[in-house]
Amino acid sequence: MKPRKNYRSRPKKDGAKKRQKVLAQKRRLVAAGCDKESLEKLSTVEIRDLLKKTARKKPGKSGAKPVKAGKPAKKKAVIKKK
């Protein structure tokens, strides 16, 4: 009789898939503003950490609240005293 559950180990990472992922991460870092020469010297763990840091700080954010598209900003009512 065949057992009901077929237990198997988790599949291991392929070397090619891992290299492909690292190359994609390097491309994202270059697009974010890092230079290629410095990325070539880093290890995969350092590249991942650097990518996490760049993901946290978004360029162009000055702390202002985002405005929804299509809705004009409301003007504040100013009361003039006589």
PyMOL Python script that loads the backbone (N, CA, C, O; Angstrom):
from pymol import cmd

cmd.read_pdbstr("""\
ATOM      1  N   MET A   1       0.822  -1.192   0.000  1.00  0.00           N
ATOM      2  CA  MET A   1       0.000   0.000   0.000  1.00  0.00           C
ATOM      3  C   MET A   1       0.862   1.250   0.000  1.00  0.00           C
ATOM      4  O   MET A   1       1.884   1.318   0.683  1.00  0.00           O
ATOM      5  N   LYS A   2       0.441   2.224  -0.765  1.00  0.00           N
ATOM      6  CA  LYS A   2       1.148   3.493  -0.870  1.00  0.00           C
ATOM      7  C   LYS A   2       0.707   4.425   0.268  1.00  0.00           C
ATOM      8  O   LYS A   2      -0.485   4.481   0.573  1.00  0.00           O
ATOM      9  N   PRO A   3       1.620   5.144   0.892  1.00  0.00           N
ATOM     10  CA  PRO A   3       1.209   6.064   1.965  1.00  0.00           C
ATOM     11  C   PRO A   3       0.358   7.206   1.408  1.00  0.00           C
ATOM     12  O   PRO A   3       0.531   7.631   0.266  1.00  0.00           O
ATOM     13  N   ARG A   4      -0.556   7.686   2.234  1.00  0.00           N
ATOM     14  CA  ARG A   4      -1.465   8.745   1.783  1.00  0.00           C
ATOM     15  C   ARG A   4      -0.741  10.063   1.521  1.00  0.00           C
ATOM     16  O   ARG A   4      -0.997  10.717   0.510  1.00  0.00           O
ATOM     17  N   LYS A   5       0.159  10.458   2.419  1.00  0.00           N
ATOM     18  CA  LYS A   5       0.875  11.721   2.263  1.00  0.00           C
ATOM     19  C   LYS A   5       2.283  11.458   1.756  1.00  0.00           C
ATOM     20  O   LYS A   5       3.000  10.603   2.276  1.00  0.00           O
ATOM     21  N   ASN A   6       2.656  12.194   0.753  1.00  0.00           N
ATOM     22  CA  ASN A   6       3.990  12.067   0.197  1.00  0.00           C
ATOM     23  C   ASN A   6       4.845  13.219   0.741  1.00  0.00           C
ATOM     24  O   ASN A   6       4.788  14.339   0.233  1.00  0.00           O
ATOM     25  N   TYR A   7       5.632  12.929   1.775  1.00  0.00           N
ATOM     26  CA  TYR A   7       6.468  13.959   2.365  1.00  0.00           C
ATOM     27  C   TYR A   7       7.696  14.177   1.492  1.00  0.00           C
ATOM     28  O   TYR A   7       8.324  13.223   1.032  1.00  0.00           O
ATOM     29  N   ARG A   8       8.024  15.421   1.276  1.00  0.00           N
ATOM     30  CA  ARG A   8       9.227  15.724   0.509  1.00  0.00           C
ATOM     31  C   ARG A   8       9.852  16.987   1.065  1.00  0.00           C
ATOM     32  O   ARG A   8       9.181  17.808   1.690  1.00  0.00           O
ATOM     33  N   SER A   9      11.122  17.128   0.835  1.00  0.00           N
ATOM     34  CA  SER A   9      11.830  18.298   1.355  1.00  0.00           C
ATOM     35  C   SER A   9      11.557  19.507   0.461  1.00  0.00           C
ATOM     36  O   SER A   9      11.135  19.376  -0.688  1.00  0.00           O
ATOM     37  N   ARG A  10      11.810  20.671   1.020  1.00  0.00           N
ATOM     38  CA  ARG A  10      11.593  21.907   0.282  1.00  0.00           C
ATOM     39  C   ARG A  10      12.610  21.992  -0.853  1.00  0.00           C
ATOM     40  O   ARG A  10      13.776  21.648  -0.655  1.00  0.00           O
ATOM     41  N   PRO A  11      12.192  22.447  -2.045  1.00  0.00           N
ATOM     42  CA  PRO A  11      13.143  22.518  -3.160  1.00  0.00           C
ATOM     43  C   PRO A  11      14.241  23.550  -2.898  1.00  0.00           C
ATOM     44  O   PRO A  11      13.978  24.630  -2.368  1.00  0.00           O
ATOM     45  N   LYS A  12      15.458  23.209  -3.272  1.00  0.00           N
ATOM     46  CA  LYS A  12      16.589  24.096  -3.053  1.00  0.00           C
ATOM     47  C   LYS A  12      16.639  25.158  -4.143  1.00  0.00           C
ATOM     48  O   LYS A  12      16.131  24.965  -5.248  1.00  0.00           O
ATOM     49  N   LYS A  13      17.271  26.299  -3.802  1.00  0.00           N
ATOM     50  CA  LYS A  13      17.388  27.384  -4.776  1.00  0.00           C
ATOM     51  C   LYS A  13      18.345  26.983  -5.876  1.00  0.00           C
ATOM     52  O   LYS A  13      19.393  26.385  -5.632  1.00  0.00           O
ATOM     53  N   ASP A  14      17.967  27.321  -7.074  1.00  0.00           N
ATOM     54  CA  ASP A  14      18.801  27.091  -8.236  1.00  0.00           C
ATOM     55  C   ASP A  14      19.852  28.188  -8.299  1.00  0.00           C
ATOM     56  O   ASP A  14      19.543  29.343  -8.008  1.00  0.00           O
ATOM     57  N   GLY A  15      21.062  27.864  -8.665  1.00  0.00           N
ATOM     58  CA  GLY A  15      22.115  28.872  -8.771  1.00  0.00           C
ATOM     59  C   GLY A  15      21.796  29.928  -9.812  1.00  0.00           C
ATOM     60  O   GLY A  15      22.080  31.109  -9.612  1.00  0.00           O
ATOM     61  N   ALA A  16      21.203  29.504 -10.930  1.00  0.00           N
ATOM     62  CA  ALA A  16      20.867  30.434 -12.007  1.00  0.00           C
ATOM     63  C   ALA A  16      19.776  31.408 -11.568  1.00  0.00           C
ATOM     64  O   ALA A  16      19.844  32.598 -11.875  1.00  0.00           O
ATOM     65  N   LYS A  17      18.774  30.904 -10.853  1.00  0.00           N
ATOM     66  CA  LYS A  17      17.691  31.771 -10.387  1.00  0.00           C
ATOM     67  C   LYS A  17      18.201  32.787  -9.375  1.00  0.00           C
ATOM     68  O   LYS A  17      17.771  33.940  -9.365  1.00  0.00           O
ATOM     69  N   LYS A  18      19.129  32.341  -8.519  1.00  0.00           N
ATOM     70  CA  LYS A  18      19.691  33.232  -7.517  1.00  0.00           C
ATOM     71  C   LYS A  18      20.501  34.351  -8.184  1.00  0.00           C
ATOM     72  O   LYS A  18      20.396  35.514  -7.794  1.00  0.00           O
ATOM     73  N   ARG A  19      21.309  33.994  -9.191  1.00  0.00           N
ATOM     74  CA  ARG A  19      22.095  35.003  -9.913  1.00  0.00           C
ATOM     75  C   ARG A  19      21.181  35.983 -10.645  1.00  0.00           C
ATOM     76  O   ARG A  19      21.466  37.179 -10.705  1.00  0.00           O
ATOM     77  N   GLN A  20      20.084  35.472 -11.201  1.00  0.00           N
ATOM     78  CA  GLN A  20      19.128  36.313 -11.916  1.00  0.00           C
ATOM     79  C   GLN A  20      18.494  37.325 -10.966  1.00  0.00           C
ATOM     80  O   GLN A  20      18.295  38.485 -11.326  1.00  0.00           O
ATOM     81  N   LYS A  21      18.177  36.873  -9.740  1.00  0.00           N
ATOM     82  CA  LYS A  21      17.586  37.760  -8.744  1.00  0.00           C
ATOM     83  C   LYS A  21      18.561  38.856  -8.324  1.00  0.00           C
ATOM     84  O   LYS A  21      18.172  40.013  -8.166  1.00  0.00           O
ATOM     85  N   VAL A  22      19.838  38.486  -8.144  1.00  0.00           N
ATOM     86  CA  VAL A  22      20.855  39.462  -7.748  1.00  0.00           C
ATOM     87  C   VAL A  22      21.072  40.496  -8.860  1.00  0.00           C
ATOM     88  O   VAL A  22      21.242  41.683  -8.580  1.00  0.00           O
ATOM     89  N   LEU A  23      21.065  40.045 -10.117  1.00  0.00           N
ATOM     90  CA  LEU A  23      21.211  40.973 -11.235  1.00  0.00           C
ATOM     91  C   LEU A  23      20.055  41.958 -11.299  1.00  0.00           C
ATOM     92  O   LEU A  23      20.258  43.137 -11.587  1.00  0.00           O
ATOM     93  N   ALA A  24      18.837  41.479 -11.031  1.00  0.00           N
ATOM     94  CA  ALA A  24      17.672  42.361 -11.022  1.00  0.00           C
ATOM     95  C   ALA A  24      17.788  43.383  -9.896  1.00  0.00           C
ATOM     96  O   ALA A  24      17.419  44.545 -10.069  1.00  0.00           O
ATOM     97  N   GLN A  25      18.303  42.950  -8.736  1.00  0.00           N
ATOM     98  CA  GLN A  25      18.477  43.866  -7.609  1.00  0.00           C
ATOM     99  C   GLN A  25      19.528  44.918  -7.935  1.00  0.00           C
ATOM    100  O   GLN A  25      19.368  46.084  -7.573  1.00  0.00           O
ATOM    101  N   LYS A  26      20.603  44.519  -8.617  1.00  0.00           N
ATOM    102  CA  LYS A  26      21.636  45.478  -9.019  1.00  0.00           C
ATOM    103  C   LYS A  26      21.067  46.503  -9.989  1.00  0.00           C
ATOM    104  O   LYS A  26      21.384  47.689  -9.897  1.00  0.00           O
ATOM    105  N   ARG A  27      20.228  46.054 -10.917  1.00  0.00           N
ATOM    106  CA  ARG A  27      19.616  46.979 -11.881  1.00  0.00           C
ATOM    107  C   ARG A  27      18.740  48.004 -11.167  1.00  0.00           C
ATOM    108  O   ARG A  27      18.723  49.180 -11.529  1.00  0.00           O
ATOM    109  N   ARG A  28      18.004  47.540 -10.139  1.00  0.00           N
ATOM    110  CA  ARG A  28      17.166  48.467  -9.371  1.00  0.00           C
ATOM    111  C   ARG A  28      18.003  49.494  -8.626  1.00  0.00           C
ATOM    112  O   ARG A  28      17.626  50.663  -8.537  1.00  0.00           O
ATOM    113  N   LEU A  29      19.144  49.058  -8.088  1.00  0.00           N
ATOM    114  CA  LEU A  29      20.027  49.984  -7.371  1.00  0.00           C
ATOM    115  C   LEU A  29      20.650  51.002  -8.318  1.00  0.00           C
ATOM    116  O   LEU A  29      20.797  52.170  -7.960  1.00  0.00           O
ATOM    117  N   VAL A  30      21.020  50.569  -9.528  1.00  0.00           N
ATOM    118  CA  VAL A  30      21.578  51.496 -10.513  1.00  0.00           C
ATOM    119  C   VAL A  30      20.516  52.521 -10.907  1.00  0.00           C
ATOM    120  O   VAL A  30      20.829  53.698 -11.086  1.00  0.00           O
ATOM    121  N   ALA A  31      19.280  52.088 -11.041  1.00  0.00           N
ATOM    122  CA  ALA A  31      18.188  53.014 -11.367  1.00  0.00           C
ATOM    123  C   ALA A  31      17.936  53.992 -10.224  1.00  0.00           C
ATOM    124  O   ALA A  31      17.485  55.114 -10.455  1.00  0.00           O
ATOM    125  N   ALA A  32      18.225  53.570  -8.987  1.00  0.00           N
ATOM    126  CA  ALA A  32      18.029  54.430  -7.825  1.00  0.00           C
ATOM    127  C   ALA A  32      19.161  55.433  -7.656  1.00  0.00           C
ATOM    128  O   ALA A  32      19.029  56.395  -6.899  1.00  0.00           O
ATOM    129  N   GLY A  33      20.302  55.211  -8.373  1.00  0.00           N
ATOM    130  CA  GLY A  33      21.378  56.189  -8.317  1.00  0.00           C
ATOM    131  C   GLY A  33      22.724  55.663  -7.880  1.00  0.00           C
ATOM    132  O   GLY A  33      23.664  56.452  -7.784  1.00  0.00           O
ATOM    133  N   CYS A  34      22.876  54.389  -7.611  1.00  0.00           N
ATOM    134  CA  CYS A  34      24.180  53.823  -7.229  1.00  0.00           C
ATOM    135  C   CYS A  34      25.010  53.579  -8.493  1.00  0.00           C
ATOM    136  O   CYS A  34      24.461  53.345  -9.569  1.00  0.00           O
ATOM    137  N   ASP A  35      26.340  53.635  -8.350  1.00  0.00           N
ATOM    138  CA  ASP A  35      27.190  53.387  -9.509  1.00  0.00           C
ATOM    139  C   ASP A  35      27.542  51.903  -9.617  1.00  0.00           C
ATOM    140  O   ASP A  35      27.668  51.202  -8.613  1.00  0.00           O
ATOM    141  N   LYS A  36      27.697  51.445 -10.860  1.00  0.00           N
ATOM    142  CA  LYS A  36      27.906  50.015 -11.123  1.00  0.00           C
ATOM    143  C   LYS A  36      29.208  49.495 -10.528  1.00  0.00           C
ATOM    144  O   LYS A  36      29.257  48.360 -10.055  1.00  0.00           O
ATOM    145  N   GLU A  37      30.263  50.304 -10.544  1.00  0.00           N
ATOM    146  CA  GLU A  37      31.579  49.846 -10.092  1.00  0.00           C
ATOM    147  C   GLU A  37      31.554  49.466  -8.608  1.00  0.00           C
ATOM    148  O   GLU A  37      32.168  48.478  -8.206  1.00  0.00           O
ATOM    149  N   SER A  38      30.838  50.257  -7.799  1.00  0.00           N
ATOM    150  CA  SER A  38      30.785  49.950  -6.365  1.00  0.00           C
ATOM    151  C   SER A  38      29.913  48.723  -6.100  1.00  0.00           C
ATOM    152  O   SER A  38      30.150  47.989  -5.141  1.00  0.00           O
ATOM    153  N   LEU A  39      28.904  48.500  -6.948  1.00  0.00           N
ATOM    154  CA  LEU A  39      28.031  47.336  -6.767  1.00  0.00           C
ATOM    155  C   LEU A  39      28.745  46.031  -7.093  1.00  0.00           C
ATOM    156  O   LEU A  39      28.420  44.990  -6.522  1.00  0.00           O
ATOM    157  N   GLU A  40      29.713  46.074  -8.004  1.00  0.00           N
ATOM    158  CA  GLU A  40      30.439  44.864  -8.380  1.00  0.00           C
ATOM    159  C   GLU A  40      31.262  44.322  -7.214  1.00  0.00           C
ATOM    160  O   GLU A  40      31.510  43.119  -7.135  1.00  0.00           O
ATOM    161  N   LYS A  41      31.687  45.208  -6.306  1.00  0.00           N
ATOM    162  CA  LYS A  41      32.534  44.801  -5.186  1.00  0.00           C
ATOM    163  C   LYS A  41      31.733  44.265  -4.000  1.00  0.00           C
ATOM    164  O   LYS A  41      32.302  43.621  -3.118  1.00  0.00           O
ATOM    165  N   LEU A  42      30.416  44.520  -3.962  1.00  0.00           N
ATOM    166  CA  LEU A  42      29.596  44.128  -2.827  1.00  0.00           C
ATOM    167  C   LEU A  42      29.161  42.673  -2.914  1.00  0.00           C
ATOM    168  O   LEU A  42      29.063  42.102  -4.001  1.00  0.00           O
ATOM    169  N   SER A  43      28.901  42.080  -1.745  1.00  0.00           N
ATOM    170  CA  SER A  43      28.375  40.712  -1.704  1.00  0.00           C
ATOM    171  C   SER A  43      26.855  40.757  -1.875  1.00  0.00           C
ATOM    172  O   SER A  43      26.252  41.830  -1.866  1.00  0.00           O
ATOM    173  N   THR A  44      26.247  39.586  -2.030  1.00  0.00           N
ATOM    174  CA  THR A  44      24.797  39.542  -2.234  1.00  0.00           C
ATOM    175  C   THR A  44      24.039  40.043  -1.009  1.00  0.00           C
ATOM    176  O   THR A  44      22.990  40.674  -1.142  1.00  0.00           O
ATOM    177  N   VAL A  45      24.565  39.766   0.181  1.00  0.00           N
ATOM    178  CA  VAL A  45      23.910  40.223   1.411  1.00  0.00           C
ATOM    179  C   VAL A  45      23.973  41.741   1.506  1.00  0.00           C
ATOM    180  O   VAL A  45      22.997  42.381   1.898  1.00  0.00           O
ATOM    181  N   GLU A  46      25.118  42.322   1.148  1.00  0.00           N
ATOM    182  CA  GLU A  46      25.267  43.782   1.191  1.00  0.00           C
ATOM    183  C   GLU A  46      24.365  44.453   0.156  1.00  0.00           C
ATOM    184  O   GLU A  46      23.818  45.525   0.413  1.00  0.00           O
ATOM    185  N   ILE A  47      24.210  43.831  -1.003  1.00  0.00           N
ATOM    186  CA  ILE A  47      23.327  44.377  -2.038  1.00  0.00           C
ATOM    187  C   ILE A  47      21.888  44.388  -1.538  1.00  0.00           C
ATOM    188  O   ILE A  47      21.161  45.362  -1.732  1.00  0.00           O
ATOM    189  N   ARG A  48      21.482  43.292  -0.891  1.00  0.00           N
ATOM    190  CA  ARG A  48      20.124  43.200  -0.362  1.00  0.00           C
ATOM    191  C   ARG A  48      19.873  44.260   0.709  1.00  0.00           C
ATOM    192  O   ARG A  48      18.812  44.882   0.732  1.00  0.00           O
ATOM    193  N   ASP A  49      20.860  44.468   1.605  1.00  0.00           N
ATOM    194  CA  ASP A  49      20.725  45.477   2.647  1.00  0.00           C
ATOM    195  C   ASP A  49      20.644  46.880   2.062  1.00  0.00           C
ATOM    196  O   ASP A  49      19.859  47.708   2.525  1.00  0.00           O
ATOM    197  N   LEU A  50      21.456  47.146   1.042  1.00  0.00           N
ATOM    198  CA  LEU A  50      21.437  48.445   0.383  1.00  0.00           C
ATOM    199  C   LEU A  50      20.105  48.682  -0.310  1.00  0.00           C
ATOM    200  O   LEU A  50      19.597  49.803  -0.331  1.00  0.00           O
ATOM    201  N   LEU A  51      19.546  47.627  -0.872  1.00  0.00           N
ATOM    202  CA  LEU A  51      18.247  47.736  -1.537  1.00  0.00           C
ATOM    203  C   LEU A  51      17.146  48.034  -0.525  1.00  0.00           C
ATOM    204  O   LEU A  51      16.213  48.779  -0.825  1.00  0.00           O
ATOM    205  N   LYS A  52      17.248  47.460   0.668  1.00  0.00           N
ATOM    206  CA  LYS A  52      16.269  47.736   1.720  1.00  0.00           C
ATOM    207  C   LYS A  52      16.320  49.196   2.139  1.00  0.00           C
ATOM    208  O   LYS A  52      15.283  49.820   2.364  1.00  0.00           O
ATOM    209  N   LYS A  53      17.540  49.748   2.244  1.00  0.00           N
ATOM    210  CA  LYS A  53      17.699  51.144   2.648  1.00  0.00           C
ATOM    211  C   LYS A  53      17.124  52.085   1.604  1.00  0.00           C
ATOM    212  O   LYS A  53      16.488  53.079   1.955  1.00  0.00           O
ATOM    213  N   THR A  54      17.337  51.789   0.316  1.00  0.00           N
ATOM    214  CA  THR A  54      16.823  52.666  -0.731  1.00  0.00           C
ATOM    215  C   THR A  54      15.309  52.555  -0.842  1.00  0.00           C
ATOM    216  O   THR A  54      14.646  53.502  -1.266  1.00  0.00           O
ATOM    217  N   ALA A  55      14.760  51.408  -0.466  1.00  0.00           N
ATOM    218  CA  ALA A  55      13.305  51.243  -0.526  1.00  0.00           C
ATOM    219  C   ALA A  55      12.632  52.060   0.573  1.00  0.00           C
ATOM    220  O   ALA A  55      11.512  52.537   0.396  1.00  0.00           O
ATOM    221  N   ARG A  56      13.316  52.222   1.713  1.00  0.00           N
ATOM    222  CA  ARG A  56      12.739  52.978   2.820  1.00  0.00           C
ATOM    223  C   ARG A  56      12.641  54.458   2.505  1.00  0.00           C
ATOM    224  O   ARG A  56      11.626  55.082   2.813  1.00  0.00           O
ATOM    225  N   LYS A  57      13.670  55.037   1.898  1.00  0.00           N
ATOM    226  CA  LYS A  57      13.633  56.465   1.590  1.00  0.00           C
ATOM    227  C   LYS A  57      13.223  56.659   0.133  1.00  0.00           C
ATOM    228  O   LYS A  57      13.934  56.268  -0.793  1.00  0.00           O
ATOM    229  N   LYS A  58      12.083  57.262  -0.037  1.00  0.00           N
ATOM    230  CA  LYS A  58      11.555  57.492  -1.372  1.00  0.00           C
ATOM    231  C   LYS A  58      12.020  58.863  -1.860  1.00  0.00           C
ATOM    232  O   LYS A  58      11.895  59.843  -1.126  1.00  0.00           O
ATOM    233  N   PRO A  59      12.555  58.957  -3.081  1.00  0.00           N
ATOM    234  CA  PRO A  59      12.984  60.263  -3.589  1.00  0.00           C
ATOM    235  C   PRO A  59      11.785  61.143  -3.905  1.00  0.00           C
ATOM    236  O   PRO A  59      10.752  60.655  -4.364  1.00  0.00           O
ATOM    237  N   GLY A  60      11.925  62.440  -3.660  1.00  0.00           N
ATOM    238  CA  GLY A  60      10.861  63.377  -3.989  1.00  0.00           C
ATOM    239  C   GLY A  60       9.845  63.568  -2.890  1.00  0.00           C
ATOM    240  O   GLY A  60       8.893  64.328  -3.066  1.00  0.00           O
ATOM    241  N   LYS A  61      10.011  62.914  -1.778  1.00  0.00           N
ATOM    242  CA  LYS A  61       9.082  63.075  -0.673  1.00  0.00           C
ATOM    243  C   LYS A  61       9.628  64.158   0.252  1.00  0.00           C
ATOM    244  O   LYS A  61      10.698  63.995   0.839  1.00  0.00           O
ATOM    245  N   SER A  62       8.896  65.262   0.381  1.00  0.00           N
ATOM    246  CA  SER A  62       9.356  66.345   1.246  1.00  0.00           C
ATOM    247  C   SER A  62       8.523  66.423   2.517  1.00  0.00           C
ATOM    248  O   SER A  62       8.538  67.439   3.212  1.00  0.00           O
ATOM    249  N   GLY A  63       7.809  65.373   2.815  1.00  0.00           N
ATOM    250  CA  GLY A  63       6.998  65.365   4.022  1.00  0.00           C
ATOM    251  C   GLY A  63       5.598  65.902   3.792  1.00  0.00           C
ATOM    252  O   GLY A  63       4.783  65.904   4.715  1.00  0.00           O
ATOM    253  N   ALA A  64       5.296  66.360   2.576  1.00  0.00           N
ATOM    254  CA  ALA A  64       3.971  66.896   2.286  1.00  0.00           C
ATOM    255  C   ALA A  64       2.988  65.751   2.072  1.00  0.00           C
ATOM    256  O   ALA A  64       3.352  64.664   1.624  1.00  0.00           O
ATOM    257  N   LYS A  65       1.740  66.028   2.404  1.00  0.00           N
ATOM    258  CA  LYS A  65       0.719  65.007   2.206  1.00  0.00           C
ATOM    259  C   LYS A  65       0.413  64.872   0.715  1.00  0.00           C
ATOM    260  O   LYS A  65       0.399  65.878   0.005  1.00  0.00           O
ATOM    261  N   PRO A  66       0.171  63.671   0.230  1.00  0.00           N
ATOM    262  CA  PRO A  66      -0.128  63.507  -1.190  1.00  0.00           C
ATOM    263  C   PRO A  66      -1.515  64.069  -1.529  1.00  0.00           C
ATOM    264  O   PRO A  66      -2.457  63.961  -0.743  1.00  0.00           O
ATOM    265  N   VAL A  67      -1.611  64.665  -2.708  1.00  0.00           N
ATOM    266  CA  VAL A  67      -2.868  65.240  -3.168  1.00  0.00           C
ATOM    267  C   VAL A  67      -3.499  64.257  -4.133  1.00  0.00           C
ATOM    268  O   VAL A  67      -2.828  63.740  -5.026  1.00  0.00           O
ATOM    269  N   LYS A  68      -4.788  63.995  -3.958  1.00  0.00           N
ATOM    270  CA  LYS A  68      -5.482  63.086  -4.865  1.00  0.00           C
ATOM    271  C   LYS A  68      -5.640  63.744  -6.230  1.00  0.00           C
ATOM    272  O   LYS A  68      -5.944  64.933  -6.329  1.00  0.00           O
ATOM    273  N   ALA A  69      -5.432  62.971  -7.257  1.00  0.00           N
ATOM    274  CA  ALA A  69      -5.526  63.488  -8.614  1.00  0.00           C
ATOM    275  C   ALA A  69      -6.973  63.830  -8.950  1.00  0.00           C
ATOM    276  O   ALA A  69      -7.894  63.085  -8.612  1.00  0.00           O
ATOM    277  N   GLY A  70      -7.160  64.954  -9.614  1.00  0.00           N
ATOM    278  CA  GLY A  70      -8.491  65.343 -10.057  1.00  0.00           C
ATOM    279  C   GLY A  70      -9.250  66.212  -9.066  1.00  0.00           C
ATOM    280  O   GLY A  70     -10.300  66.754  -9.410  1.00  0.00           O
ATOM    281  N   LYS A  71      -8.752  66.357  -7.859  1.00  0.00           N
ATOM    282  CA  LYS A  71      -9.438  67.196  -6.883  1.00  0.00           C
ATOM    283  C   LYS A  71      -8.552  68.398  -6.565  1.00  0.00           C
ATOM    284  O   LYS A  71      -7.417  68.232  -6.118  1.00  0.00           O
ATOM    285  N   PRO A  72      -9.071  69.616  -6.797  1.00  0.00           N
ATOM    286  CA  PRO A  72      -8.268  70.797  -6.481  1.00  0.00           C
ATOM    287  C   PRO A  72      -8.167  70.991  -4.970  1.00  0.00           C
ATOM    288  O   PRO A  72      -9.050  70.584  -4.216  1.00  0.00           O
ATOM    289  N   ALA A  73      -7.089  71.611  -4.553  1.00  0.00           N
ATOM    290  CA  ALA A  73      -6.889  71.863  -3.136  1.00  0.00           C
ATOM    291  C   ALA A  73      -7.877  72.922  -2.661  1.00  0.00           C
ATOM    292  O   ALA A  73      -8.128  73.903  -3.361  1.00  0.00           O
ATOM    293  N   LYS A  74      -8.435  72.721  -1.469  1.00  0.00           N
ATOM    294  CA  LYS A  74      -9.391  73.675  -0.926  1.00  0.00           C
ATOM    295  C   LYS A  74      -8.656  74.878  -0.364  1.00  0.00           C
ATOM    296  O   LYS A  74      -7.616  74.746   0.281  1.00  0.00           O
ATOM    297  N   LYS A  75      -9.221  76.064  -0.624  1.00  0.00           N
ATOM    298  CA  LYS A  75      -8.630  77.278  -0.087  1.00  0.00           C
ATOM    299  C   LYS A  75      -9.132  77.480   1.326  1.00  0.00           C
ATOM    300  O   LYS A  75     -10.284  77.186   1.644  1.00  0.00           O
ATOM    301  N   LYS A  76      -8.239  77.992   2.177  1.00  0.00           N
ATOM    302  CA  LYS A  76      -8.623  78.250   3.560  1.00  0.00           C
ATOM    303  C   LYS A  76      -9.441  79.539   3.614  1.00  0.00           C
ATOM    304  O   LYS A  76      -9.132  80.514   2.928  1.00  0.00           O
ATOM    305  N   ALA A  77     -10.470  79.530   4.425  1.00  0.00           N
ATOM    306  CA  ALA A  77     -11.306  80.716   4.593  1.00  0.00           C
ATOM    307  C   ALA A  77     -10.570  81.721   5.482  1.00  0.00           C
ATOM    308  O   ALA A  77     -10.123  81.395   6.582  1.00  0.00           O
ATOM    309  N   VAL A  78     -10.456  82.955   4.973  1.00  0.00           N
ATOM    310  CA  VAL A  78      -9.773  84.018   5.716  1.00  0.00           C
ATOM    311  C   VAL A  78     -10.814  85.022   6.142  1.00  0.00           C
ATOM    312  O   VAL A  78     -11.543  85.557   5.307  1.00  0.00           O
ATOM    313  N   ILE A  79     -10.894  85.285   7.427  1.00  0.00           N
ATOM    314  CA  ILE A  79     -11.845  86.235   7.957  1.00  0.00           C
ATOM    315  C   ILE A  79     -11.120  87.560   8.191  1.00  0.00           C
ATOM    316  O   ILE A  79     -10.153  87.635   8.950  1.00  0.00           O
ATOM    317  N   LYS A  80     -11.610  88.594   7.524  1.00  0.00           N
ATOM    318  CA  LYS A  80     -10.975  89.907   7.662  1.00  0.00           C
ATOM    319  C   LYS A  80     -11.643  90.674   8.774  1.00  0.00           C
ATOM    320  O   LYS A  80     -12.870  90.741   8.845  1.00  0.00           O
ATOM    321  N   LYS A  81     -10.839  91.254   9.642  1.00  0.00           N
ATOM    322  CA  LYS A  81     -11.364  92.064  10.746  1.00  0.00           C
ATOM    323  C   LYS A  81     -11.320  93.514  10.334  1.00  0.00           C
ATOM    324  O   LYS A  81     -10.361  93.973   9.714  1.00  0.00           O
ATOM    325  N   LYS A  82     -12.413  94.260  10.699  1.00  0.00           N
ATOM    326  CA  LYS A  82     -12.474  95.688  10.354  1.00  0.00           C
ATOM    327  C   LYS A  82     -12.172  96.546  11.532  1.00  0.00           C
ATOM    328  O   LYS A  82     -12.179  97.772  11.422  1.00  0.00           O
TER     329      LYS A  82
END
""", "prot")
cmd.dss("prot")
cmd.show_as("cartoon", "prot")
cmd.util.cbc("prot")
cmd.orient("prot")
